[in-house]
Each structure stands twice: as structure tokens, then as C-alpha cells.
Amino acid sequence: MSEPKEQFLEQTRRFWQEQTDRPLSVEDARQIAANVTGLFHVLAEWAAAEVRPHPNETKERVSR
């Protein structure tokens, strides 16, 4: 594992450790980081879907 990645995971582990009584491992931190990243990908997809019109919508309806 590269040094910056190790540092990131350790920072992630320490940050989230404050939120729980259960001891967190570096693997827990990796999973947390992946889940948070996935959440933001979904939010970005939803935001993009709100901006672009649905293929079945007409121009008049979109330009309200």
C-alpha cells in the first residue's frame, strides 16, 4: 500500500473511530471510504439527472 493511501485510511479510521465505540480497522476505513465515495457518485448522478431532460419529455415541458 502506498504511503498517501495509508495516511488517508488512517485519517479516515481515526475520524470515524470517534463516532463509534467499536474498534475500527484499516479495512473498516477502506470500506467506509468506498461507501462514502459511492454515495457521492449516486448524488452526482441524481443531480445530473435533474439537470438534463428525460428522453421522453418534450422541449415545451422542460423549458417551463
Backbone hydrogen bonds, N-H to C=O, Kabsch-Sander energy under -0.5 kcal/mol:
donor,donor_aa,acceptor,acceptor_aa,energy
6,E,2,S,-2.5
7,Q,3,E,-2.7
8,F,4,P,-2.5
9,L,5,K,-2.6
10,E,6,E,-2.3
11,Q,7,Q,-2.5
12,T,8,F,-2.7
13,R,9,L,-2.7
14,R,10,E,-2.5
15,F,11,Q,-2.6
16,W,12,T,-2.5
17,Q,13,R,-2.1
18,E,14,R,-1.1
18,E,15,F,-0.6
19,Q,16,W,-1.5
20,T,17,Q,-1.2
29,A,25,S,-2.0
30,R,26,V,-2.2
31,Q,27,E,-2.3
32,I,28,D,-2.6
33,A,29,A,-2.7
34,A,30,R,-2.2
35,N,31,Q,-2.5
36,V,32,I,-2.7
37,T,33,A,-2.4
38,G,34,A,-2.4
39,L,35,N,-2.3
40,F,36,V,-2.2
41,H,37,T,-2.0
42,V,38,G,-2.3
43,L,39,L,-2.5
44,A,40,F,-2.2
45,E,41,H,-2.2
46,W,42,V,-2.5
47,A,43,L,-2.4
48,A,44,A,-2.4
49,A,45,E,-2.2
50,E,46,W,-1.7
51,V,47,A,-1.2
52,R,48,A,-2.3
57,E,54,H,-2.0
62,V,58,T,-1.7
63,S,59,K,-2.2
64,R,60,E,-0.6
